[in-house]
Amino acid sequence: ANNPHPFGQIPCLEVGGNLSVFESGTCLMYLADKYGSLETPEARAEVAKWLFWANASLDPILFIETPNGRVKDTGLRRNPPPKAIETLEEILSGCDYLVGNKFSAADVAVGAYLLYIPLFFKDFYMGRWPSISSYMQRLCSRDAYEMAYGKEASSYLRERCKEFVEGKK
């Protein structure tokens, strides 16, 4: 089958006609525009800033890649930890979700990257960031998360995030 993404990657969302949308942030913005409540430029910007931050800044903080693009480790092992993670911890200490304290596409983007850490690096302990760990726990406990990622992954993540939140290594 032909991959509609011009660079042969995923994700790519075919939405009908001649329109295909590629890159995760763009797919999320399209879905939020089509089915969400991004009715003003301001509402759209509130979500978009987190989508762009997740793709442009959070991804390279969380994932250290080889020259050929294979993930080899997480940047969260750095000491001291990346300042942006400390800032995200501070932000999440005052809210449950990133935009208007309601679940949005911003949480899908940021949460997906964060939740890959315990999936890819089972030995890594996120408990040093209790607000981020609680946020991750909220996200992977959603029914929609289980529908998207499957029962096995969501069950594992719920249990692992619970350990982070409770301070169990």
NUVO-659101 format. One record per residue (C-alpha): x, y, z. Coordinates in Angstrom, 2 decimals, m for minus. Layout:
REM NUVO-659101
@c1:X&c2:Y&c3:Z
...
***
This chain:
REM NUVO-659101
@c1:0.00&c2:0.00&c3:0.00
@c1:1.16&c2:3.51&c3:m0.73
@c1:1.85&c2:5.74&c3:2.24
@c1:0.20&c2:9.13&c3:1.62
@c1:2.80&c2:10.91&c3:3.79
@c1:5.22&c2:12.57&c3:1.35
@c1:8.20&c2:11.34&c3:3.42
@c1:6.78&c2:7.84&c3:3.93
@c1:6.35&c2:8.28&c3:7.67
@c1:3.53&c2:8.13&c3:10.19
@c1:1.23&c2:9.65&c3:11.21
@c1:m0.72&c2:10.66&c3:8.17
@c1:m4.45&c2:11.23&c3:8.24
@c1:m6.45&c2:10.84&c3:5.03
@c1:m9.56&c2:12.96&c3:5.45
@c1:m11.24&c2:12.52&c3:2.09
@c1:m10.91&c2:13.90&c3:m1.35
@c1:m7.35&c2:14.93&c3:m2.07
@c1:m6.60&c2:16.03&c3:1.48
@c1:m4.13&c2:14.17&c3:3.61
@c1:m2.72&c2:15.71&c3:6.77
@c1:0.68&c2:14.65&c3:8.06
@c1:2.71&c2:15.18&c3:11.24
@c1:1.09&c2:14.58&c3:14.62
@c1:0.64&c2:18.24&c3:15.55
@c1:m1.09&c2:19.02&c3:12.27
@c1:m3.33&c2:15.95&c3:12.58
@c1:m4.31&c2:17.00&c3:16.10
@c1:m5.02&c2:20.60&c3:15.02
@c1:m7.17&c2:19.35&c3:12.15
@c1:m9.17&c2:17.07&c3:14.48
@c1:m9.49&c2:19.81&c3:17.12
@c1:m10.67&c2:22.28&c3:14.47
@c1:m13.14&c2:19.80&c3:12.98
@c1:m14.55&c2:18.25&c3:16.17
@c1:m13.45&c2:20.47&c3:19.03
@c1:m14.22&c2:23.94&c3:20.22
@c1:m11.42&c2:25.99&c3:18.70
@c1:m13.81&c2:28.67&c3:17.57
@c1:m11.51&c2:31.69&c3:17.90
@c1:m7.92&c2:32.43&c3:16.93
@c1:m7.16&c2:32.77&c3:20.64
@c1:m8.56&c2:29.32&c3:21.48
@c1:m6.66&c2:27.85&c3:18.56
@c1:m3.41&c2:29.52&c3:19.68
@c1:m3.80&c2:28.19&c3:23.24
@c1:m3.80&c2:24.64&c3:21.90
@c1:m1.32&c2:25.19&c3:19.05
@c1:1.44&c2:26.51&c3:21.31
@c1:1.46&c2:23.21&c3:23.22
@c1:1.35&c2:21.11&c3:20.04
@c1:4.32&c2:22.96&c3:18.60
@c1:6.18&c2:22.84&c3:21.92
@c1:5.62&c2:19.09&c3:22.23
@c1:6.95&c2:18.41&c3:18.73
@c1:9.76&c2:20.97&c3:18.62
@c1:10.97&c2:21.05&c3:22.24
@c1:9.65&c2:18.18&c3:24.34
@c1:10.47&c2:15.39&c3:21.87
@c1:14.22&c2:16.22&c3:21.70
@c1:14.34&c2:16.57&c3:25.50
@c1:12.74&c2:13.19&c3:26.11
@c1:14.41&c2:11.17&c3:23.37
@c1:18.10&c2:10.92&c3:22.54
@c1:18.55&c2:9.58&c3:19.04
@c1:21.40&c2:8.02&c3:17.10
@c1:22.53&c2:9.79&c3:13.91
@c1:20.18&c2:7.55&c3:11.90
@c1:17.16&c2:8.55&c3:14.03
@c1:16.82&c2:5.52&c3:16.33
@c1:15.90&c2:6.33&c3:19.93
@c1:18.67&c2:5.15&c3:22.24
@c1:17.81&c2:6.76&c3:25.60
@c1:15.88&c2:9.47&c3:27.36
@c1:17.27&c2:12.90&c3:28.08
@c1:15.48&c2:12.81&c3:31.41
@c1:18.46&c2:10.90&c3:32.82
@c1:20.57&c2:14.06&c3:32.54
@c1:21.73&c2:15.60&c3:35.78
@c1:20.59&c2:18.22&c3:36.30
@c1:17.36&c2:17.41&c3:34.46
@c1:16.34&c2:19.63&c3:31.54
@c1:14.98&c2:22.98&c3:32.72
@c1:11.89&c2:22.62&c3:30.52
@c1:10.85&c2:19.51&c3:32.47
@c1:11.19&c2:21.40&c3:35.73
@c1:9.07&c2:24.19&c3:34.23
@c1:6.43&c2:21.71&c3:33.03
@c1:6.37&c2:20.22&c3:36.55
@c1:5.72&c2:23.69&c3:37.97
@c1:2.96&c2:24.40&c3:35.43
@c1:1.22&c2:21.09&c3:36.11
@c1:1.42&c2:21.60&c3:39.87
@c1:m1.34&c2:24.20&c3:39.41
@c1:m3.68&c2:22.48&c3:36.96
@c1:m4.98&c2:19.12&c3:35.81
@c1:m4.75&c2:19.92&c3:32.08
@c1:m2.76&c2:22.38&c3:30.00
@c1:m5.44&c2:24.56&c3:28.37
@c1:m8.18&c2:26.05&c3:30.50
@c1:m7.80&c2:23.13&c3:32.90
@c1:m9.86&c2:20.99&c3:30.48
@c1:m8.64&c2:18.02&c3:28.45
@c1:m7.66&c2:19.11&c3:24.92
@c1:m5.50&c2:18.24&c3:21.94
@c1:m2.65&c2:19.92&c3:23.83
@c1:m2.81&c2:17.11&c3:26.40
@c1:m2.87&c2:14.49&c3:23.67
@c1:0.37&c2:15.86&c3:22.23
@c1:2.29&c2:16.48&c3:25.46
@c1:0.89&c2:13.39&c3:27.18
@c1:1.70&c2:11.04&c3:24.33
@c1:5.39&c2:11.99&c3:24.45
@c1:5.53&c2:11.73&c3:28.24
@c1:3.76&c2:8.37&c3:28.30
@c1:6.24&c2:6.90&c3:25.82
@c1:8.95&c2:7.20&c3:28.49
@c1:7.68&c2:4.40&c3:30.78
@c1:6.82&c2:2.31&c3:27.72
@c1:10.25&c2:2.62&c3:26.07
@c1:12.42&c2:2.89&c3:29.21
@c1:10.85&c2:0.57&c3:31.77
@c1:13.75&c2:1.15&c3:34.18
@c1:13.30&c2:4.92&c3:34.26
@c1:11.56&c2:6.37&c3:37.31
@c1:9.40&c2:9.48&c3:36.75
@c1:8.48&c2:9.93&c3:40.42
@c1:10.88&c2:12.83&c3:40.89
@c1:8.22&c2:14.88&c3:39.06
@c1:5.02&c2:14.23&c3:41.02
@c1:2.84&c2:16.69&c3:39.10
@c1:3.93&c2:15.31&c3:35.73
@c1:3.40&c2:11.77&c3:37.06
@c1:m0.13&c2:12.63&c3:38.24
@c1:m0.84&c2:14.23&c3:34.85
@c1:0.37&c2:11.11&c3:33.07
@c1:m1.80&c2:8.97&c3:35.34
@c1:m4.89&c2:11.09&c3:34.52
@c1:m4.23&c2:10.82&c3:30.81
@c1:m3.62&c2:7.07&c3:30.59
@c1:m6.66&c2:6.42&c3:32.80
@c1:m9.01&c2:7.87&c3:30.19
@c1:m11.18&c2:5.36&c3:28.33
@c1:m10.12&c2:6.99&c3:25.06
@c1:m6.46&c2:6.28&c3:25.85
@c1:m7.21&c2:2.58&c3:26.21
@c1:m9.16&c2:2.64&c3:22.95
@c1:m6.22&c2:4.27&c3:21.15
@c1:m3.30&c2:2.34&c3:22.67
@c1:m4.92&c2:m0.92&c3:23.76
@c1:m5.68&c2:m2.54&c3:27.08
@c1:m2.19&c2:m3.96&c3:27.67
@c1:m0.37&c2:m0.65&c3:27.24
@c1:m2.94&c2:1.37&c3:29.16
@c1:m3.02&c2:m1.12&c3:32.05
@c1:0.76&c2:m1.16&c3:32.28
@c1:0.92&c2:2.64&c3:32.21
@c1:m1.83&c2:3.09&c3:34.79
@c1:0.06&c2:0.80&c3:37.18
@c1:3.46&c2:2.36&c3:36.45
@c1:2.15&c2:5.93&c3:36.83
@c1:0.49&c2:4.92&c3:40.09
@c1:3.92&c2:3.78&c3:41.31
@c1:5.41&c2:7.13&c3:40.29
@c1:2.66&c2:9.07&c3:42.08
@c1:2.96&c2:6.93&c3:45.23
@c1:6.75&c2:7.19&c3:45.23
@c1:7.37&c2:3.49&c3:44.66
@c1:10.42&c2:2.57&c3:42.64
***
